[in-house]
Amino acid sequence: MSLNLTSSNKVVISVIHLPPLPGSPGFKGALEDLIGFGVKNAKILEETGFDAIIIENFGDKPYLVRVRNPLTIASMTVIVREVIRSVNIPIGINLLRNSGLEALAIAYATGALFIRVNAYCQPLWSVEGFLEPLAPKIERLRARIVKDIKILADANVKHSWPIGSPTIRYIVRECCERAKPDAIIVTGSRTGEAPLIEEVLEVREESRVPIIIGSDMTAENLSSYWGLADGFIVGSYIMSNGIAGNPIDSQRAERFMKKVRELRLISY
């Protein structure tokens, strides 16, 4: 099993937004409840036909730039491991806000196949603080563990703003030439906002690796972006009432995948 980023079918990745984890301000209840939440939602997503799942500590607001709390890291590790045991599709990790090294270590320990890194190869300001580009540290750790864990790297990730005034063309070109992303993720400025088509085209022209659209993908707008990217990440749309952080809504998930299947047929 692997995450195929170059399939003509285009990879479609779903997201599980976990409730607050132990160590975060909003945590209540029990770790077993969080494990059950992750496993239940992962099974729905697999049955609906998604190609892969990202597990994200979405409930841990306000986010830390780097997660250091051993309770949170240990809990995320257990949840990811149990989800992996429950389904047969690739699982990835996004440990907010920019805990790429910790996510890579969790992936190694659990068998997760990819991670998402918000600031992989560019410095960014965010509400949480300065996001340091992690590519030099991540690639040295990835080389040491000798395991094929893919890096999905955001460019101008949502809920942040770049330092200085580099164009997204420049950012993507430098990232591909001077780091080792396996894919570039393009987002809008906030959760629930799609990227500008013009910006996606610019990334398409500069990227040497597959590109993935990572925000506000819906059954209604997917066809507008289908020919522009190699893959898609869908989160809020497939959750109850279309609200980020809610459990997966099987009907909304099926509606999205029905559109994916239609577009895949047209592509052939």
DRENZA-485183 format. One record per residue (C-alpha): chain; x, y, z. Coordinates in pm, whole numbers, plus 32768, in hexadecimal, padded with zeros to 4 digits. Layout:
SITE  kette     x     y     z
SITE      A     X     Y     Z
...
***
This chain:
SITE  kette     x     y     z
SITE      A  8000  8000  8000
SITE      A  807E  815B  7FA7
SITE      A  8003  82BB  7F65
SITE      A  7FFD  82DC  7DEA
SITE      A  8028  844C  7D93
SITE      A  804C  8417  7C1C
SITE      A  7F1B  8345  7BC7
SITE      A  7E49  83BA  7AA3
SITE      A  7D1D  838A  7B8A
SITE      A  7D9F  84A7  7C66
SITE      A  7DC8  845C  7DD7
SITE      A  7CA9  84C9  7EB8
SITE      A  7D08  84F1  8026
SITE      A  7C0B  851D  813C
SITE      A  7C46  85B6  8293
SITE      A  7BE5  8550  83F3
SITE      A  7BDC  867B  84E0
SITE      A  7C1B  85EB  8638
SITE      A  7B7B  8689  876D
SITE      A  7C6E  8722  886B
SITE      A  7D84  8634  88CF
SITE      A  7E16  8601  8A2C
SITE      A  7EFF  8724  8A74
SITE      A  7E29  8824  89BB
SITE      A  7D44  8920  8A6B
SITE      A  7C00  888D  89EC
SITE      A  7C40  8720  8A40
SITE      A  7B33  866C  8B02
SITE      A  7ABC  8508  8B0D
SITE      A  7BA3  83E3  8ACE
SITE      A  7CAC  837B  89D5
SITE      A  7BDD  8248  897D
SITE      A  7AC8  8330  8902
SITE      A  7BBE  83DD  8818
SITE      A  7C38  828F  8794
SITE      A  7AD0  8227  8755
SITE      A  7A8B  8371  86A2
SITE      A  7BB7  8342  85BE
SITE      A  7B6E  81D6  856D
SITE      A  79F9  820D  852D
SITE      A  7A36  8331  8440
SITE      A  7B53  8280  838D
SITE      A  7A75  8153  8343
SITE      A  796A  8237  82AF
SITE      A  7A6B  82DE  81CF
SITE      A  7AFF  8196  8159
SITE      A  79A7  8107  810C
SITE      A  794D  8240  804A
SITE      A  7A7B  8212  7F67
SITE      A  7B7B  8319  7FCC
SITE      A  7CE1  82CA  7F6D
SITE      A  7D83  833B  80B2
SITE      A  7D43  83ED  81FC
SITE      A  7DF8  8502  82B7
SITE      A  7DCB  84FD  8430
SITE      A  7DE5  865A  84C1
SITE      A  7DE3  86E5  8625
SITE      A  7CE8  87EB  85B9
SITE      A  7C4B  880E  8712
SITE      A  7D8D  8879  87BE
SITE      A  7D4E  89EF  879E
SITE      A  7DFC  8AD2  87E4
SITE      A  7F0E  8A17  872C
SITE      A  8077  8A0D  8793
SITE      A  8179  8A52  8686
SITE      A  821C  8909  86ED
SITE      A  8174  87FF  87C1
SITE      A  825B  87A4  88E0
SITE      A  8169  8716  89DE
SITE      A  81B1  85A0  89FE
SITE      A  8043  855D  8A52
SITE      A  7FD3  85EB  8905
SITE      A  80E1  853C  883B
SITE      A  80A4  83ED  88E4
SITE      A  7F2B  840C  88B9
SITE      A  7F48  8465  8749
SITE      A  802C  8339  8717
SITE      A  7F33  8249  87B3
SITE      A  7E0C  82D6  86ED
SITE      A  7EC7  82C7  85A2
SITE      A  7F3C  8164  85E7
SITE      A  7DDD  80EB  8636
SITE      A  7D4E  8192  84FE
SITE      A  7E5A  80ED  8428
SITE      A  7DFB  7F9A  84BA
SITE      A  7C8C  7FD6  8469
SITE      A  7CA0  802F  82F5
SITE      A  7D60  7FCD  81BD
SITE      A  7DA4  8120  811D
SITE      A  7ED2  8206  8153
SITE      A  7ECA  82DD  828C
SITE      A  7F7E  8429  82B4
SITE      A  7FB2  8523  83CD
SITE      A  7F9A  869C  83F0
SITE      A  800B  870A  854A
SITE      A  7FAB  8877  856A
SITE      A  802F  8973  855E
SITE      A  8180  8919  84CD
SITE      A  81F1  87DD  857E
SITE      A  8283  8731  844F
SITE      A  839C  8686  850A
SITE      A  82B0  85FC  860E
SITE      A  81BD  858D  84FF
SITE      A  82D6  84DB  8447
SITE      A  833B  8426  8587
SITE      A  81D1  83BD  85C3
SITE      A  81B7  8344  8459
SITE      A  82F0  8273  8487
SITE      A  8270  81D9  85CB
SITE      A  8111  818F  8548
SITE      A  8140  813A  83DB
SITE      A  8099  8274  8355
SITE      A  8105  82B2  81EE
SITE      A  810A  842C  81D1
SITE      A  8102  8574  8290
SITE      A  808D  86D2  8240
SITE      A  8178  87F0  829D
SITE      A  80F0  8953  82A7
SITE      A  8245  89FE  8295
SITE      A  8331  890D  81EC
SITE      A  8407  89F7  811D
SITE      A  839E  8B5E  8162
SITE      A  8391  8C3A  8299
SITE      A  8234  8CB0  82F5
SITE      A  8183  8D88  83F3
SITE      A  8047  8D01  848F
SITE      A  7F61  8D49  85B3
SITE      A  801F  8C3A  866E
SITE      A  816E  8CE4  862E
SITE      A  8293  8CB6  8543
SITE      A  8289  8B74  8479
SITE      A  83EB  8B00  8434
SITE      A  8429  8A45  82ED
SITE      A  846F  88DE  8357
SITE      A  84F7  883E  821A
SITE      A  8665  882F  828F
SITE      A  8608  877E  83D3
SITE      A  84F8  86A2  833F
SITE      A  85D0  8625  8221
SITE      A  86EF  85CB  830A
SITE      A  8601  8508  83E9
SITE      A  8556  8467  82BD
SITE      A  86A9  83F6  823A
SITE      A  8703  835B  838B
SITE      A  85C7  828F  83B0
SITE      A  85EA  8209  824C
SITE      A  8474  81EC  821B
SITE      A  83A1  8265  80F8
SITE      A  82CA  8365  81AC
SITE      A  8252  846A  80B5
SITE      A  8256  85E0  80FD
SITE      A  812F  86B1  8085
SITE      A  81AA  8816  80A2
SITE      A  80CA  8947  80AC
SITE      A  8122  8A81  7FE9
SITE      A  808F  8BBE  8082
SITE      A  7FC0  8AE7  8169
SITE      A  7E6F  8B6B  81DF
SITE      A  7E5C  8C35  8320
SITE      A  7FB9  8CC4  82EC
SITE      A  806B  8DD2  8227
SITE      A  81C4  8DC4  8183
SITE      A  82E7  8E91  8200
SITE      A  834B  8F94  80FE
SITE      A  82A1  8F94  7FAD
SITE      A  830A  8E5B  7EEF
SITE      A  821E  8DE1  7DE0
SITE      A  818F  8C85  7DFC
SITE      A  824C  8C30  7CBE
SITE      A  8394  8C83  7D6C
SITE      A  8335  8BC2  7EA7
SITE      A  82D8  8A86  7DE6
SITE      A  840A  8A96  7D05
SITE      A  84F5  8ABE  7E2E
SITE      A  8445  89AD  7EF2
SITE      A  8461  88B2  7DD7
SITE      A  85CC  890A  7D8D
SITE      A  8653  8929  7EEF
SITE      A  857F  8835  7FB7
SITE      A  84E0  86E2  7F78
SITE      A  8366  86F6  7F86
SITE      A  82A3  85D6  7EF3
SITE      A  8180  86BF  7EA3
SITE      A  8124  882F  7EC3
SITE      A  7FD9  8890  7F65
SITE      A  7F21  89CA  7EF7
SITE      A  7E13  8A63  7FD5
SITE      A  7D3C  8B95  7FF3
SITE      A  7D82  8C94  8102
SITE      A  7CA2  8BEC  8205
SITE      A  7BF1  8AA3  824D
SITE      A  7ABC  8A9E  8170
SITE      A  7B58  8B79  8061
SITE      A  7BCA  8ADF  7F1A
SITE      A  7D0E  8B52  7E76
SITE      A  7CFD  8C40  7D51
SITE      A  7D07  8B82  7C09
SITE      A  7E10  8C74  7B8B
SITE      A  7EED  8C1A  7CB3
SITE      A  7EBE  8AA6  7C7A
SITE      A  7F2A  8AD5  7B11
SITE      A  8064  8B8C  7B81
SITE      A  80BC  8A72  7C6F
SITE      A  8076  8975  7B5B
SITE      A  8170  8A23  7A78
SITE      A  8286  8A34  7B7C
SITE      A  8264  88EE  7C3C
SITE      A  8341  87C4  7BEE
SITE      A  826C  86E3  7CC9
SITE      A  80F6  8695  7CD2
SITE      A  8013  87A9  7D54
SITE      A  7EED  8779  7E3D
SITE      A  7DD3  886E  7E83
SITE      A  7DA1  8878  7FF9
SITE      A  7C7B  8955  8057
SITE      A  7B07  897F  8010
SITE      A  7ADE  8862  7F1D
SITE      A  796C  8813  7EF2
SITE      A  7894  873D  7E0E
SITE      A  7820  8883  7D72
SITE      A  7973  8920  7D1E
SITE      A  7A4D  87EB  7CE7
SITE      A  7A1A  87E5  7B6E
SITE      A  7AAE  8945  7B53
SITE      A  7BF6  88CB  7BEA
SITE      A  7BFF  8764  7B6F
SITE      A  7CE2  87A1  7A46
SITE      A  7DCF  8885  7B04
SITE      A  7E57  87A2  7C14
SITE      A  7ED4  8641  7C57
SITE      A  7E0B  8615  7D94
SITE      A  7D19  86AD  7E8A
SITE      A  7CED  86C2  8003
SITE      A  7B88  86E1  8080
SITE      A  7B33  8730  81E8
SITE      A  7A18  8815  8251
SITE      A  792D  87B8  8135
SITE      A  7910  864B  819E
SITE      A  78D4  869D  830D
SITE      A  7784  86C5  83B5
SITE      A  76DB  8805  8338
SITE      A  7818  8851  8273
SITE      A  78C0  88D8  83AD
SITE      A  7A31  889A  83F6
SITE      A  7A68  87CE  8530
SITE      A  7924  870B  851C
SITE      A  790E  8591  84E9
SITE      A  7902  8508  8386
SITE      A  77AB  8511  82E2
SITE      A  7791  83D5  8210
SITE      A  7693  8470  8122
SITE      A  7769  85A2  80DF
SITE      A  789B  84C3  80B2
SITE      A  77DE  83EA  7FB9
SITE      A  7767  851F  7EFD
SITE      A  78CE  8593  7ED7
SITE      A  794E  8440  7E64
SITE      A  782E  841C  7D6F
SITE      A  78AD  8559  7CC7
SITE      A  7A10  84D1  7CCC
SITE      A  799F  8392  7C1E
SITE      A  78E7  845C  7B15
SITE      A  7A1C  852F  7ACE
SITE      A  7AFD  83FE  7AC1
SITE      A  7A1B  8362  79B9
SITE      A  7A1F  84A2  78EB
SITE      A  7B9B  84AF  7904
SITE      A  7BB1  835D  785A
***
